[in-house]
Amino acid sequence: MKKLLIATIALLLGINSTTRADEGMWIPLLINKNIAEMQEMGIKLTAEDIYNVNNSSLKDAIAIFGRGCTGEIISPEGLLLTNHHCGYGSIQKLSTPEANYLDDGFWAMNKGEEIPVEGLTVQFLDHMRDVSIKVLHGTTPEMSEADRSKIIKDNSKAIEDHATKDTHFSARVVSFYGGNEYYLFVYETFKDIRLVGAPPESIGKFGADTDNWMWPRHTGDFSMFRVYTAPDGTPATYSEENIPLKSKHYLPINIAGVEKDDFAMILGYPGGTDRFLSSFGVDLAINSTNPTIVNIREEKLAIMREGMEADDAVRLQYASKFAGTANYWKYFIGQTKGLKRLKVKEKKQQEEAEFQNWLNQNPNAKKQYGEALVLLGDAYDLKGQYDLANVYFREAVYRGAEILGYANRFSELSKLMNDKKSTDSIITASVAGLKGGVESHFKNYNEPIDRNLFASMMKMYHENVPLDQQPAYLLKMDKKFKGNFDSYADYVFDKSMFASKAKVEAFLNDPNKKKLAKDPAMVAVDAFFSTYREIESKQKEANENLDKGHRLYIAGMREMNPDFNYSPDANFTMRLTYGTVQDYYPADAIHYEYFTTMDGIMQKEDPTNWEFIVPTKLKELYEAKDFGPYGEDGVMKVCFLTNHDITGGNSGSPVINGNGELIGLAFDGNWEAMSGDIAFEPELQRTINVDIRYVMFIIDKFAGATNLIEEMTVVTEKPGAIIGEIDETDPPVLEEVME
């Protein structure tokens, strides 16, 4: 029976709504510094309700999903919700032409139908703590950056080892504020994760690349998984004996809807920001790094698109790869435009001028931080000389043709086979590991696409990277094939074993170090990586100066403004950001409402464009206005906006109301504020969220997966209500869930 917490008496709290949104991805451990402001804005929880080591709290419902997203637990039995684009790779991995879960969607109508996803993990934060004093013990201002880094690395390793000794937990010490502070994070990792539900791509990715980073948005960007454990509740790899996770905490689902100015917060794992980036760094991004990435990815996308459009099977193979490449191709276009439009470089220069003026008036501060800007300027001067080589290595070689990336996986085996100290057992173990990855690599590999990618990437690399920074090997190939990189690609792919599953398997069954060393793909890998290491060594001093200058600048800025609560840059550790539901004005005379509805889906429908196809059943539900309890006055809302501070990694993060209940999933940022990772603009910065009511509507009315609705706790009234009596068979209210 579906569980409903019915609110009976509304409270008049007398708290004025606010549209304030400050820059800030806050550390949950220290959220007590912000809680008073949050309570003024509408939160009913305490700091301990959000982060608590001794008792269940919100942080226990938040997880790292896979390697770069966030997920949240929404039932007592480990049911996890995240974005469709976060689950995309797993859904694609499980799909076949006969069972195409990307196109058709997937819904497990009972736990027995849930599908294990090999290699997928979910991590929960057990606890964190400030370990700055221990990490920095033994460092001095006078020592070199290399010596400082070694001490910090050794101290961090000792702390991590001590924190996880005789346990199944993992730990990592993470730098904050440019290396001025350090925190320890201890995690519990679960390895039996199963696909539970996903809407078809026509819902979960509606609008695709066209609407990516754009508002208004109409995407049902969600997917569902379940975390399983061993019978004793500990993490375990897949087994039929495993049981659903007994959740420490789960988020109730609030289907009362959102209104403008409603308080909301997001807990998740933002990947990375660079808010303290200097004007020198902004200049390099605008004029070199970003446009180079865009140009390379544009070419890669064109080549993949051509192969995908020619064959549906290939489209399925490359769907996830294409989406990942396209996402940040568009991101860097938007970021560059935003940095220019908002004059971020000029604003940074003004901040640096104010900093220098403060130094000039404070001799002690100048003694401590006076070299910061000089170090930064000199470092970027040198790094700028090698920027093209660095970007092309990352984008055209390391993330370029898969034949090179795959060959690189065999580099360790090559070293072992050429090391006289290596034992047969060590080599055998390495070979076994490589054998285990053959099937998964070639499942989604298309040799014609990769051959074209290789030719194009090598050509672009040769034409754009300074000749004295290119591998001598590439110059030799250019001469050998008279500048015809298609011919060079044919040579590599015809001769290399790494383009053929059969050849790789044959080699692994009878490894030969000479054959591996002479393989043309391996020769290319060795040449490019060797040149990259040479370039890195030339930038060693610049990188050290950059690290030191960055650290000193941040420390100086915080000392210059002691009353300002600076938020640390994102670094894929758990953070909280809070604000309100808001509309915005992207440009003169243009206003965007804070929500979208299914009307917009129908207005965008285009049966000739795969990005805007609307499933027949969805249209039928719309025409009948059969929205169940999830509609609002005959309207089905789809997405809404908040003014939260988020970035990549926050995908899938829960949008939570003042009672700690789930009201939406964050899945994107808006185009006008794409410079947000470097400069937060409160008037423009918006987070795009899928409304939890649309999620529930798709699960319930579209998919008919009422078994999933049954295990959730559903709340029907907004925060600010007294909860009436509930039957003892119903789940506990929030306060009890947290205990």
C-alpha positions in Angstrom: 0.0 0.0 0.0 1.4 3.4 -1.0 2.5 5.3 2.1 1.4 8.9 2.5 2.4 11.3 5.3 -0.7 13.6 5.5 -0.1 17.1 6.9 -3.2 18.4 8.6 -2.4 21.9 10.1 -0.4 24.5 8.2 2.0 26.7 10.3 2.3 30.4 9.7 6.0 30.8 10.3 6.3 34.5 9.5 9.7 34.1 7.8 10.2 36.3 4.8 11.2 34.5 1.6 14.5 35.6 0.2 16.0 35.3 -3.3 19.5 35.5 -1.9 22.0 33.1 -3.4 25.6 33.3 -2.3 28.5 31.5 -3.9 29.2 28.4 -1.9 29.7 24.7 -2.0 29.9 24.2 1.7 31.6 21.4 3.7 28.9 19.5 5.6 31.1 19.1 8.7 31.2 22.9 9.0 27.6 23.7 8.0 27.0 25.0 11.5 28.6 28.2 10.2 25.7 28.6 7.7 22.8 27.1 9.5 21.5 30.3 11.1 21.1 31.9 7.6 19.6 28.7 6.2 17.0 28.7 9.0 16.1 32.3 8.3 15.5 31.2 4.7 13.2 28.3 5.6 15.1 25.2 6.6 13.6 23.3 9.6 16.6 21.1 10.3 19.6 21.5 12.5 23.3 21.1 11.4 23.3 17.7 13.1 20.3 16.6 11.0 22.5 17.3 7.9 25.8 15.9 9.1 26.2 13.6 12.0 28.7 10.9 12.7 27.0 9.2 15.7 23.4 9.2 14.3 21.7 8.9 11.0 21.6 12.1 9.0 21.0 13.4 5.5 24.6 12.7 4.5 23.9 9.0 4.9 21.4 9.1 2.0 23.9 10.7 -0.4 26.3 8.6 -2.5 29.0 8.9 -5.1 27.4 7.1 -8.1 29.9 5.5 -10.3 33.0 7.6 -10.9 31.5 11.1 -11.4 27.9 11.6 -10.3 25.8 11.8 -7.2 22.9 9.5 -6.2 20.4 9.5 -3.3 18.7 6.7 -1.4 14.9 7.0 -1.5 13.7 3.8 0.3 14.6 1.6 3.3 15.8 -1.0 0.9 18.6 0.8 -0.9 16.6 2.1 -3.8 18.8 4.8 -5.4 17.8 7.7 -7.7 20.2 9.5 -10.0 20.2 11.2 -13.4 19.5 9.2 -16.6 22.7 10.6 -18.1 24.6 9.3 -15.0 23.2 5.9 -15.5 23.6 6.2 -19.3 26.8 4.2 -19.5 25.4 1.3 -17.4 22.1 1.3 -19.3 24.0 1.2 -22.6 26.3 -1.5 -21.3 23.4 -3.7 -20.5 21.6 -3.0 -23.8 21.7 -5.1 -26.9 19.9 -4.7 -30.3 17.4 -7.3 -29.0 16.9 -5.7 -25.6 17.6 -2.0 -26.2 17.1 -0.4 -22.8 18.3 3.0 -24.1 15.5 3.2 -26.7 12.8 1.3 -24.9 13.5 1.9 -21.2 13.7 -0.7 -18.5 11.5 -1.3 -15.4 12.0 -4.2 -12.9 8.5 -5.1 -11.6 10.1 -7.0 -8.8 13.6 -7.4 -7.3 14.2 -10.6 -9.2 14.1 -8.7 -12.5 16.8 -6.1 -11.4 20.0 -6.5 -13.5 23.5 -6.4 -12.0 25.8 -3.9 -13.5 29.4 -5.2 -13.5 31.9 -2.7 -12.4 29.5 -0.1 -11.1 30.1 1.1 -7.5 28.3 3.3 -5.0 30.2 5.0 -2.2 28.9 6.5 1.0 30.7 8.9 3.2 31.2 7.4 6.7 32.9 10.5 8.2 35.3 13.3 7.5 37.5 15.4 9.7 40.0 18.2 9.5 43.6 16.8 9.5 45.4 20.0 8.4 47.8 20.1 11.3 48.9 16.5 10.9 49.2 16.8 7.1 51.2 20.0 7.2 53.4 18.8 10.1 57.1 19.2 9.1 56.5 21.8 6.3 58.0 25.3 6.4 57.4 28.4 4.3 61.1 28.3 3.2 61.2 24.8 1.8 60.8 23.9 -1.9 57.5 22.9 -3.3 58.9 19.4 -4.1 60.0 18.9 -0.5 56.7 20.2 0.8 54.7 17.9 -1.5 56.7 14.9 -0.4 56.0 15.6 3.3 52.3 16.2 2.6 52.1 13.0 0.6 53.8 10.9 3.2 51.7 12.4 6.0 48.5 11.9 4.1 49.3 8.2 3.4 50.0 7.6 7.1 46.7 9.2 8.0 44.8 7.2 5.4 46.4 3.9 6.4 45.6 4.6 10.1 42.0 5.5 9.3 41.3 2.3 7.4 43.5 -0.3 9.3 41.7 -3.6 9.8 38.5 -2.3 8.1 36.8 -2.6 4.7 36.7 1.2 4.4 38.7 3.4 2.0 40.1 6.9 2.7 41.6 9.8 1.0 43.1 13.1 2.3 42.0 16.0 0.1 43.5 19.5 -0.3 41.3 22.5 0.3 41.9 26.2 -0.3 44.9 25.6 -2.6 46.7 23.4 -0.1 46.2 25.6 3.0 43.9 23.0 4.6 43.4 19.2 4.4 40.4 17.0 5.3 40.2 13.2 5.6 37.2 11.4 4.0 36.4 7.8 4.9 34.1 5.9 2.5 32.3 2.6 2.4 32.1 1.2 -1.2 29.4 -1.1 -2.4 30.0 -3.2 -5.5 26.7 -5.0 -6.2 24.6 -2.4 -7.9 21.6 -3.4 -10.0 19.6 -1.5 -12.6 16.0 -1.0 -11.4 14.4 1.5 -13.8 15.1 3.9 -16.6 12.7 5.8 -18.9 13.3 5.5 -22.6 15.9 7.8 -24.0 13.1 9.9 -25.6 12.2 10.9 -22.0 15.4 10.6 -20.1 17.4 12.5 -22.8 14.6 14.5 -24.4 16.3 17.5 -26.1 19.7 15.8 -26.1 22.5 17.9 -27.4 20.2 20.7 -28.7 18.8 21.4 -25.2 22.0 20.6 -23.3 22.8 23.5 -20.9 19.7 25.3 -22.0 16.5 26.6 -20.4 13.6 26.0 -20.9 14.1 22.3 -20.4 11.8 19.3 -20.6 14.0 16.3 -19.8 13.0 13.5 -17.5 16.6 13.0 -16.5 16.5 10.2 -14.0 17.3 6.5 -13.6 17.0 4.1 -10.7 19.3 1.5 -9.2 19.5 -0.6 -6.0 22.4 -1.2 -3.7 22.9 -4.8 -2.5 25.0 -6.1 0.4 26.1 -9.4 1.7 23.6 -11.0 4.1 25.4 -9.4 7.1 25.1 -5.9 5.6 28.7 -5.5 4.5 29.7 -4.6 0.9 30.1 -7.6 -1.4 30.5 -8.4 -5.1 27.4 -9.8 -6.9 25.9 -12.9 -5.5 22.4 -14.4 -5.6 22.6 -14.5 -1.8 23.0 -10.7 -1.5 20.2 -8.6 0.0 19.1 -5.0 -0.6 20.9 -2.4 1.5 19.3 -1.6 4.8 19.5 2.2 4.4 20.9 4.2 7.3 18.8 7.1 6.0 16.5 7.7 3.0 14.8 10.7 1.6 11.0 11.0 1.8 9.5 12.1 -1.5 7.5 15.4 -1.4 4.9 15.7 -4.2 3.4 19.0 -2.9 5.3 21.0 -5.6 7.5 24.0 -5.5 6.9 27.7 -5.7 9.1 30.7 -6.4 11.2 31.7 -3.4 10.8 28.3 -1.7 13.9 27.3 0.3 15.9 24.4 -1.3 19.3 22.9 -0.8 21.5 20.4 -2.7 23.8 17.8 -1.2 26.2 16.1 -3.7 29.7 15.7 -5.0 30.6 18.7 -7.2 33.7 17.7 -9.3 35.8 20.8 -9.6 35.7 24.6 -9.7 38.5 27.2 -10.0 37.0 30.3 -8.3 40.4 31.5 -7.2 41.8 31.3 -10.7 44.0 34.3 -11.5 43.5 36.7 -14.4 46.5 35.0 -16.1 44.6 31.7 -16.0 41.4 33.2 -17.3 43.4 34.7 -20.2 44.9 31.3 -21.1 41.5 29.6 -20.9 39.8 32.1 -23.2 42.5 32.4 -25.8 44.1 29.0 -26.0 42.8 26.0 -23.9 39.1 26.3 -24.4 39.0 27.0 -28.1 41.5 24.2 -28.7 39.4 21.6 -26.8 36.3 22.8 -28.7 38.0 22.4 -32.1 39.3 18.9 -31.3 36.0 17.6 -29.9 34.0 19.1 -32.7 36.0 16.9 -35.1 35.7 13.8 -32.9 31.9 14.3 -32.7 31.6 14.7 -36.5 33.5 11.4 -37.1 31.4 9.5 -34.5 28.2 11.0 -35.7 28.9 9.8 -39.3 29.4 6.3 -38.2 26.4 6.3 -35.8 24.0 7.6 -38.4 25.0 4.9 -40.8 24.3 2.0 -38.5 21.8 1.6 -35.6 24.1 -1.0 -33.9 27.0 1.4 -34.0 24.8 4.2 -32.6 24.1 2.0 -29.6 27.8 1.2 -29.2 28.9 4.8 -29.3 25.9 6.5 -27.6 27.6 6.9 -24.3 31.0 7.9 -25.8 29.3 10.5 -28.0 27.3 12.0 -25.1 30.4 12.3 -22.9 32.4 14.1 -25.6 29.5 16.4 -26.6 28.7 17.5 -23.1 31.9 19.3 -22.4 32.4 20.3 -26.1 29.3 22.5 -25.6 30.4 23.4 -22.0 33.7 25.0 -23.2 31.9 26.9 -25.9 29.6 28.4 -23.3 32.3 29.0 -20.7 34.4 31.0 -23.1 31.4 33.1 -24.2 30.5 33.7 -20.6 34.0 34.6 -19.5 34.1 37.2 -22.3 30.6 38.5 -21.9 30.9 38.9 -18.1 34.4 40.4 -18.4 35.8 37.9 -15.9 39.4 38.6 -16.7 38.9 42.3 -16.0 37.2 41.5 -12.7 40.0 39.2 -11.7 42.5 41.9 -12.5 40.6 44.4 -10.3 40.7 41.8 -7.4 44.4 41.3 -7.9 45.0 45.1 -7.9 43.1 45.4 -4.6 45.1 42.5 -3.2 48.4 44.2 -4.3 47.3 47.5 -2.8 46.5 45.7 0.5 50.0 44.1 0.5 51.6 47.4 -0.1 49.9 48.8 3.0 50.7 45.8 5.2 54.4 45.0 5.4 53.9 41.7 7.3 51.4 40.5 4.8 53.6 41.5 1.9 56.4 39.5 3.5 54.2 36.4 3.6 52.2 36.8 0.3 54.1 39.3 -1.7 55.4 36.9 -4.3 52.0 35.3 -5.0 51.0 37.3 -8.1 54.6 37.3 -9.5 54.8 33.5 -9.2 51.4 33.1 -10.9 52.2 35.5 -13.8 55.6 33.8 -14.5 54.1 30.3 -14.3 51.4 31.1 -16.8 53.9 32.7 -19.2 55.8 29.4 -19.4 52.7 27.2 -19.4 51.2 29.2 -22.2 54.2 28.2 -24.4 53.2 24.5 -24.0 49.4 24.8 -23.8 48.7 23.5 -27.3 50.9 20.5 -26.8 49.3 19.7 -23.5 45.7 20.0 -24.7 46.4 18.0 -27.9 48.0 15.2 -25.9 45.0 15.0 -23.6 42.3 15.4 -26.2 43.8 14.0 -29.4 46.0 11.2 -28.0 45.0 10.2 -24.5 41.3 10.7 -25.2 41.6 10.4 -29.0 41.5 7.2 -31.0 40.8 4.2 -28.7 43.5 2.1 -30.3 46.1 4.3 -28.5 44.2 4.3 -25.2 43.9 0.5 -25.4 47.5 0.0 -26.3 48.5 2.1 -23.3 46.8 -0.4 -21.0 49.5 -2.9 -22.1 52.3 -0.5 -21.1 52.7 -2.1 -17.7 52.9 -5.6 -19.2 55.6 -4.3 -21.5 57.6 -3.0 -18.6 57.2 -6.2 -16.7 58.3 -8.4 -19.6 61.4 -6.3 -20.1 62.3 -6.2 -16.4 64.6 -9.1 -15.5 63.4 -8.9 -11.9 59.8 -9.7 -12.9 58.6 -13.2 -12.0 56.4 -15.4 -14.1 53.6 -15.1 -11.6 53.6 -11.3 -11.8 53.5 -11.4 -15.6 50.8 -14.0 -15.5 48.7 -11.9 -13.2 49.1 -8.9 -15.5 48.1 -10.9 -18.6 45.1 -12.3 -16.7 43.9 -8.7 -15.9 44.2 -7.7 -19.5 42.3 -10.8 -20.6 39.5 -9.8 -18.3 39.1 -6.5 -20.1 39.1 -7.7 -23.7 35.4 -8.4 -24.0 34.2 -5.1 -22.5 36.5 -3.1 -24.7 35.6 -4.6 -28.0 31.8 -4.8 -27.1 31.6 -1.1 -27.9 34.4 -0.7 -30.4 34.0 0.1 -34.1 37.2 -0.1 -36.1 36.2 2.1 -39.0 35.3 5.0 -36.7 38.5 4.5 -34.7 40.6 4.4 -37.9 39.0 7.7 -39.0 39.5 9.2 -35.6 43.2 8.2 -35.5 43.9 9.8 -38.9 42.1 13.0 -38.1 43.6 13.4 -34.6 47.1 12.8 -35.8 46.6 15.3 -38.6 45.3 18.0 -36.3 48.0 17.3 -33.8 50.7 17.7 -36.4 49.2 20.8 -38.0 48.7 22.7 -34.7 51.3 21.7 -32.1 54.7 23.4 -32.5 57.0 21.1 -34.4 59.7 21.2 -31.8 57.2 19.9 -29.2 56.0 17.0 -31.4 57.4 13.4 -31.1 60.2 12.8 -33.6 58.3 9.6 -34.4 55.3 11.6 -35.7 57.5 13.8 -37.8 59.0 10.6 -39.3 55.5 9.2 -40.0 54.5 12.4 -41.7 57.5 12.2 -43.9 57.1 8.5 -44.6 53.5 8.8 -45.7 54.0 12.2 -47.4 51.5 14.0 -45.2 48.8 11.5 -45.9 47.4 10.7 -42.5 44.8 8.3 -43.9 47.6 6.2 -45.2 49.4 6.4 -41.8 46.2 5.3 -40.1 45.8 2.4 -42.6 49.4 1.3 -41.7 48.8 1.4 -38.0 45.4 -0.4 -38.1 46.5 -3.0 -40.6 49.6 -3.9 -38.6 48.5 -3.4 -35.0 46.9 -6.1 -32.9 45.0 -3.5 -30.9 42.3 -3.0 -33.5 41.3 -6.7 -33.5 39.8 -8.7 -30.6 41.1 -12.0 -32.2 44.6 -10.7 -32.4 44.7 -9.3 -28.9 43.4 -12.6 -27.5 46.0 -14.6 -29.6 48.7 -12.4 -28.2 47.5 -12.7 -24.6 47.5 -16.5 -25.0 51.1 -16.4 -26.1 52.7 -13.1 -24.9 55.8 -11.9 -26.7 57.7 -8.9 -25.6 59.3 -8.2 -29.0 55.9 -8.3 -30.8 54.4 -6.0 -28.2 57.3 -3.5 -28.5 57.1 -3.4 -32.3 53.3 -3.0 -32.5 52.8 0.3 -34.4 50.1 1.5 -31.9 52.4 0.7 -28.9 55.3 2.5 -30.7 53.1 5.6 -31.1 52.0 5.4 -27.5 55.5 5.2 -26.3 56.5 8.2 -28.5 53.7 10.4 -27.4 54.0 9.7 -23.7 57.7 10.1 -23.8 57.3 13.6 -25.4 54.6 14.5 -22.9 56.9 13.6 -20.0 59.6 15.7 -21.6 57.3 18.7 -21.8 56.1 18.1 -18.3 59.7 18.2 -17.0 60.2 21.6 -18.8 57.2 22.9 -16.9 58.1 21.4 -13.5 59.3 24.7 -12.1 56.3 26.6 -13.5 53.9 24.1 -12.0 55.6 24.4 -8.6 55.4 28.2 -8.8 51.8 27.9 -9.8 51.0 25.8 -6.8 52.8 28.0 -4.4 51.4 31.3 -5.9 47.9 29.9 -5.9 48.2 28.8 -2.2 49.7 32.1 -1.1 47.1 34.1 -3.0 44.2 32.2 -1.4 45.7 32.5 2.0 46.3 36.2 1.5 42.8 36.8 0.2 41.3 35.1 3.2 43.5 37.2 5.6 42.6 40.4 3.7 38.9 39.7 4.1 38.6 37.9 7.5 34.9 38.5 7.9 34.0 36.8 4.5 33.2 33.1 4.6 35.0 31.8 1.6 33.7 28.5 0.2 36.5 26.1 -0.9 36.7 25.1 -4.5 34.9 21.9 -5.4 37.0 18.7 -5.5 34.6 15.8 -5.7 33.9 15.7 -1.9 30.5 16.1 -0.4 29.2 19.6 -0.4 26.0 21.5 0.4 24.7 24.5 -1.4 21.5 26.3 -0.6 19.2 28.9 -2.1 15.7 29.2 -3.4 13.5 28.3 -6.3 13.9 31.2 -8.8 13.2 32.6 -12.3 15.7 34.8 -14.1 16.3 37.4 -16.8 18.9 36.1 -19.2 19.1 39.3 -21.2 17.3 42.6 -21.7 13.5 42.3 -22.0 13.7 38.4 -21.7 12.2 36.6 -18.7 12.3 32.9 -18.0 9.7 31.3 -15.7 11.0 29.1 -13.0 9.2 25.9 -14.2 8.3 24.1 -17.4 5.3 21.8 -18.2 4.4 19.0 -20.5 3.0 21.6 -22.8 6.5 22.4 -23.8 7.2 18.7 -24.6 4.4 18.7 -27.1 5.5 22.1 -28.5 9.0 20.7 -29.1 7.9 17.4 -30.5 9.4 16.5 -33.9 9.0 12.9 -35.1 11.8 13.4 -37.7 14.4 14.3 -35.0 15.4 11.6 -32.6 16.1 14.3 -29.9 12.5 15.4 -29.8 10.4 12.2 -30.3 7.6 11.9 -27.8 6.5 8.3 -26.9 2.9 7.5 -27.8 1.9 6.6 -24.3 3.3 9.8 -22.9 1.1 11.7 -25.5 -1.9 9.7 -24.5 -1.4 10.5 -20.8 -1.0 14.2 -21.7 -4.1 14.4 -23.8 -6.2 12.6 -21.2 -4.6 14.8 -18.4 -4.0 11.6 -16.6 -1.4 12.9 -14.2 -2.5 11.1 -11.0 -1.6 12.9 -7.8 1.5 14.4 -9.4 -0.3 17.1 -11.5 -1.1 20.6 -10.4 -4.4 22.0 -11.4 -4.5 19.9 -14.5 -0.9 20.7 -15.5 2.1 18.3 -15.3 5.2 20.3 -14.4 8.5 18.8 -15.6 11.5 20.9 -14.5 12.2 23.9 -12.3 15.0 26.3 -11.5 17.0 27.1 -8.4 19.8 29.5 -7.8 22.2 26.9 -6.3 25.9 26.8 -6.8 26.7 23.5 -8.5 29.0 22.0 -11.1 29.8 18.7 -12.8 29.6 15.8 -10.4 26.4 17.3 -8.9 24.5 15.5 -11.6 21.9 13.3 -9.9 22.2 15.3 -6.6 18.9 15.6 -4.6 17.2 18.9 -4.4 15.9 18.9 -0.8 13.3 21.1 0.9 13.4 22.6 4.4 12.1 19.4 5.9 14.8 17.2 4.3 12.4 15.8 1.7 13.2 15.2 -2.0 11.6 17.7 -4.4 13.8 17.2 -7.5 17.1 16.1 -9.1 19.7 18.5 -10.3 20.9 17.7 -13.8 22.2 20.8 -15.5 23.3 24.4 -15.4 22.1 27.3 -17.6 23.9 28.5 -20.7 24.1 32.2 -19.6 26.2 31.2 -16.6 28.6 28.7 -18.1 31.5 30.7 -16.7 30.3 29.7 -13.2 33.1 27.3 -12.4 35.4 30.2 -12.5 33.1 33.1 -11.6 29.8 32.8 -9.8 27.2 35.2 -11.1 24.2 35.2 -8.7 21.8 37.1 -11.0 22.4 34.5 -13.8 23.5 31.3 -12.2 20.7 28.7 -12.2 20.5 25.0 -11.6 18.1 23.0 -13.8 16.2 20.3 -11.9 13.8 17.6 -12.9 10.7 18.0 -10.7 10.2 14.9 -8.5 6.5 14.9 -9.4 7.5 14.3 -13.1 9.8 11.5 -12.0 7.0 9.9 -10.0 4.5 10.4 -12.8 6.8 8.5 -15.3 7.4 5.7 -12.8 3.7 5.4 -11.8 1.5 6.4 -14.8 3.9 5.9 -17.7 5.8 2.7 -16.6 3.2 1.3 -14.2 6.1 0.4 -11.8 3.9 0.9 -8.8 6.1 -1.6 -6.9 8.7 1.1 -6.7 6.2 3.7 -5.5 5.1 1.3 -2.8 8.5 1.3 -1.1 8.9 5.0 -1.0 7.7 7.4 1.7 5.5 10.0 0.0 4.7 13.4 1.5 1.7 15.4 0.2 2.1 18.7 1.9 4.8 21.5 1.8 7.1 22.2 4.7 5.6 24.2 7.5 2.9 21.7 8.5 2.3 19.6 11.6 2.3 15.9 10.7 -1.0 14.2 11.8 -1.3 10.8 13.2 -0.2 8.0 10.9 -0.9 4.3 11.1 1.9 2.3 12.8 2.4 0.3 9.6 3.5 3.5 7.9 7.2 4.5 7.9 8.5 6.8 10.6 8.4 10.6 10.1 11.7 12.4 9.3 12.8 12.9 12.9 12.6 9.1 13.5 14.2 8.2 10.2 17.2 10.3 11.3 17.7 8.4 14.5 
